[in-house]
């Protein structure tokens, strides 16, 4: 038997209701803030991600699904969405059409990494990007939107962590301080951190190796070496969050390793999903658009994993949604009435009612069980002497009441139901 590829997952009908509920909630929140949806192709030229994410990162060097197509072009299934949004922003000159582009997406992503709870090889994200303004209010707005979405789901065990990366000039000076500190401990670092020392030294703060964690406890912190303008920007972000009573804590070891990141970075953590605790992460990337060939343009955004969010909801016993309800289930007493009943069901659906009928030639008792299973509001019973007399039976499934009505009034059901 052919099975789904390891690290992928089918979203079955009994799960999809939660996905649709979540996506509807996201779209409602985006409408409140006037963000417009964008959809980009599921694959891009590999060079886009190599330039945006960085060739030295694990994502590019180890995790991307990359292949050569028939045109001899290197193609990659997108491992993240910001680069694709920025590519579309540049390609379609969106910055010339309006000064600030407020965009959001709901999309699958692909990374060939070790599957575990909340982490798949095909996973899905929601994300928000605001391109065109350096205003720190937008940094705060990203955190607010992300938090509100999670809060509306009812999640309780949330922790918002924020930091500032400042600007590249002050960050480069800080990297020299960090390298000087780590130099004397170099041989004690893990193998991954030894590589990061030369390629992406800030990422050593992300290490899960216990030796690295202990060594980094006394490392100098970037937040203590920022320039005045960066500190002012961060203070404005904090002030907005504080005034709106959004709970947060400063996490000075929360970093991003790539040079195009600037100023605010943040994560929202859940204590409900084990080791993969970050539900959401984002920050400002004022230098990315220029790095990908566009005009210098500031930007800020975040992405959140849908599978992780739904897992957190499941662990907190949330999203206990009402079962799907259909308006009418039509039961037939005689098999030869199937064609007639199908015609009736079609016409009722044309009137905007949700209708189900029996396609399996089951007994009346089995059809009634199916109507109950589908949470039908009403059942119409067609056949027997009633049908010969041009009548149908309408049964209210909530109270069991039955009434007889003329077949000629089948398309006046709304009035009959409300009598």
N, C-alpha and C positions, 0 to 999 in steps of 0.2 A: 504494500500500500504506500502510495506517495503521500508524505506528510508535509506540513508547513516547515519551511527552513528554520533551523535553530535560531532563536533570537527574534523571530517574528510571531505574530499572534493574530488569529482571526477574531474580529469583533462580531460576536454572534447576536442574533435578534434580541435575546434576553438581556444583553448588555447595552445595546445601542441607545436605549431610551436615556440612559445616564449621559452618554456622549452628546446626544442631541440637546438635552437639558443644559449641559455645561456650555455648549457652543452658543445656544440661544442667550444664556446669561452673559457670555462674553460680548456678543453682538449688541445686547442692550447697553452694556457698560460703555462700549465704544461709541454708541450713538450719543450717550450723555456728554461725551467729551469731543464729539465731532471728528472721530478718526474714521478713515475710509478703508475698506478692505482692498488688499492687493493679492494677486495670485501670480506666482512665477513658475516656470517649468520645473519639473522634478529633477532635471539634470542640467548642468552648466559645464562650460569649459573648465578643465581642471585648474588652469592658471588662475581663475578667479579666486578659488579657495586657497591656493598656495600663496597668493599675494595678500589675501585678507587675514587668513588665520595664521599663516606663518609656516614655512616648510619645516622648521625645527620642532613644531608642536606634535604631540602624539596623534592628534586628529589627522593631520596631513600625512605624517610619516608612517602611521600604523593602521588607522581606522577607516579611511575613506574607501568607498566602493568606486574604483576607477577602472576604465577600460578604453580601448581604442576602437572607435567606430569605423564604419566602412570608408569614411572620408579621411582616415588616418589622423583624426583629431582625438586628443585625450579628453574623455568625458568623465564627469564624476556625478554620482547621485548626491544631491545636496546634503551635507552633514549639518548645516545650519542655514539660517535664512537671511541674516542681516546683509551678508555679501550679495545675495541675489536681489534684495530690495535696493541696495545701493547701486548695483549694476543697472537695474531697471530705471532708477532715478536719473542716472547719468545718461543712459541710452535714449531715453524719451524726453530729456531736457525738462524734467518736472520742476526743477528749480526756477526755470524761466517762466513757467506758467503761473506759479504762485510762490510767494516768499517762504511760506512754511508748509511743508507737506506732512500731514499727520496720517499715518498709515498703520494698518494692523493686518495680521495674517493668521490663518489656521491651516497647518500644513504638515505632511509627513516629512521626516528626516531619516538619514541612513548613516549608521556608523557600525563598522565591524569590530565590536568590542565584546568583552565577556558578558553574556547575559546574566542578569541578577534581578532581584526585586526592584521594580521601578526603572529598570534600564533594559532596553531592547535594541536590536539592530535596525529594525524599522520602528521608529517612535514618532510621536506627534507633538507638535508644539503650537501654542499660541504666542504671538509676539506683537509688540507695539514699537513703532519707530517714529520719532519726530525729527525731521531733517530741515534745517534752515535757520535755527536760532540757537544762540549760546546762552539764553536766559536760564539762570539756575532754577526758575520756577518749573521749567519743563523737567529738570532732573527730579524735583520733588513730585511732580505730577506722575512720572513713571512709577515711583514707589507707591503713591497713593492708589493709582489704578490697579496695580498688581495686588496690593493688600485688600482693596475693596472687593475684587473678584473672589479672592480666597475667603474673605470674611463673609460674603454673601452666601457662599456654599455652606457656611456654618462651622468651618474649621477653627479650632480653638488653640491648638498647641503651635502657635506661630511665633517666630522670632525674626524681626527685621534687623539686619546688620548692614551698616553703611561705613564707607571710608572714602577718602579722597586720594587720587593718584596725582593730583596737581597737573603741571604741564611738563613736557619732556625735558626742558632745561633743568628744572629743579630735580626731576627724577633721575637724570643722568648723573648729577652730582651725588645723589643719594646712593646710586648703584655702586659708585666707587667706595663709599663708606661701608656698604654692605659687603662688598668683595674683600675689603681690607679686614673686616671682622671675621669673615668666613675662611680667609686664607689660612689662618693658623689651625683651623679645624678640618681642613680640606680632606685629609685622609680618613676622617671619621664619618664623612658624609656617605649616604647611600649611593649606589652606582648611578641612579637616575639623577640625583641631585648634583653629582659631580659633572654630569653632562650639562645640566641646567646652569651650573656655575658659569660656564663659558657661553651658553646660547641664550639663556632666559632666566637670569639669576633671581628675579622676583618670584618665579614659580616655585622656588624652594620653600616658600611659605605654605604652599599647597601640599607639600609632601605628607603622606600618611605614615611614613617610616618613623618609628618611635625614637630612633637616634637623632634623626633630623629635627623632630619636634622639640626635643630637649635642647639641641644646639641653638634653635631659633628663638628660644624663650628670652634670651638676653640680647638678641640682635637689635641693632638700631632700627627705628621705625620710620617709615616714609612720612607719616603724618607730622612727625617732629621736625622735618627738614623741608617743608614746603615754603614757597615764596608767599608774600603777603596777599597777592591777588588770588592765588589758589585757596588760601585760608579764608578770604572773604567770600569767595564763591561757595565754599563748603558751609560756612556759617549761615549764608542765606538759605541754603537747602535745609539745614537743620532748623532754622527759625520757622520756616513754613511748616515742617512736619510737627514741630513742637506746638505751634499755634493751633494746628488742626487736631492736636491730641492723638496723633498717630504714634504708637509706641515703637521705639527703635533703640538700638545701642550701637555705639561706635566700635567697630572691629578693625583696629589698625593693621592687622595682618591679612585683611581681605584685599587681594591684589589681582591685577591682570598683567600678563607678561608682555603684551604687544605694545609697540610704541604709539600706535594711533589712539589708544585709550587716554582720556584726559579727565581730570576732575572726579566727579562722583562715580562710585561703583557700589553696588548693593546686591544682597541676596536675601531671600525670604526662606527661612528654614522651618521644617516641620519635624516634630519629635514623634511622628506617628508612622514613619515608614522605614525605620532602621537606618542603615549606613548611608543610603542615598537620600540624604535628608533635605537637600536643596530643591525646593519646588520651583524656584524662580531666580533668575539672575540677570543683572543688566548694568547699564552705566552709560557714560558719555564717551563718544568716539569722534571727537572733532577733526581728527586727521585722516579718517578712513576714506572719505569721499575723494580727497585729493590723491591719496595713495592708489586708488583704483582708477585714476585718470580723469576725475572731474575737477571742477573749480573748487578752491578751498571753501568748504561748507560744514558748519557744525552739525552734529547729530547726537541723539541720545535715544536709548531704547531698552527693552528687556525681552526675554523669552522665558516661557514656562512650559514644563513638560506635562502634557495632558495625562499620560498614564500614571505619573507620580502623583498628580493631584487627585485623580480618581482613587488611587490606592490609599492615599491619606484619608479620603472621605470614607472609603470602605472600612478602614481600621478604626475610624471614629464613629462608625455606624451612622453615617449621613447618607443623603440621597435615597432615602426609602420612598421612592416615587410611587404615586398611585398607579395601579395596573392599567394597561391600555383598555379603553372602553370603546365598543362599537355601538352604533345606534340600533341596528336591527339584524337579527339572524332569522332567515326564512327557512322554516321547516316544511318539507313536503311529505305527504303521506303516501303518495304513489310515485314510483320511479318514472312513469311516463310523463309526469308533469315537469321534468327537469328543464326542458326547453322553454316552457312558459315561465317558469320561475326565474330562469336566467334573464329573460327579457324584462321581467318586472324589476329584478335587481339592478339591471343596467339603467332603467329609467329612474329608479330611486336614487342611484348614485349621481345621475345627471342633476338631480335636485339638491345635491350637496350632502346626502346622507351616507354614512359608512355602513356598508351592507356585507354580510357574509352568507353563503349558502353551502350546502353539502355537495361535495364533488365525488364522494367515495361510496355512494349508495348505502349509507348506514341506516340502521333502524331509527325510528322516531326517538327512542330512549337515548341512543348514542348521539343523535343530533342535538337533543336537549342538553346533554352533558357538555357538548362542544359549545353551545350557546352560553352556558354558565362559565366555562373555562375562558371564553373570550369576553366575559363581563358585558354581555349584550344588555342594553337598556330594555329592549323589547324583543319579543319573538312573534313572528307572523306564521301561523299554521295554515297551510294550503292543502286541501284535499278532502276526501270523504264526502259525506252528504252536504256539508256546508258549501263545498266547492260546486257541487251539482246544483245547488240553489243560488249560485253566484255570490257566495259569502266567504269571507276569511275570518279567522280568529286572531285577535291581537291580545297578547299576554304581556302585562307589565311585570318585568322580572324582579323588581324591587319589592312588590307587595303581593304578587301572584294573581292579581285581578285579571279577568278575561272579559273581552267584549266582542261581540259579533258586529262586523261592518260589511257593507256591500263592496264587492270587488270593483265596482265602478268608481269607488271613492279611494282606491289604493293610493292615488297621488295627492290625496288631501289628508295624509296621515298626520301632519303637524296639527291640524285642527282637531282631528279625532283624538290624538294623544292628549291634547290640552283641554278636552271637554270636561 
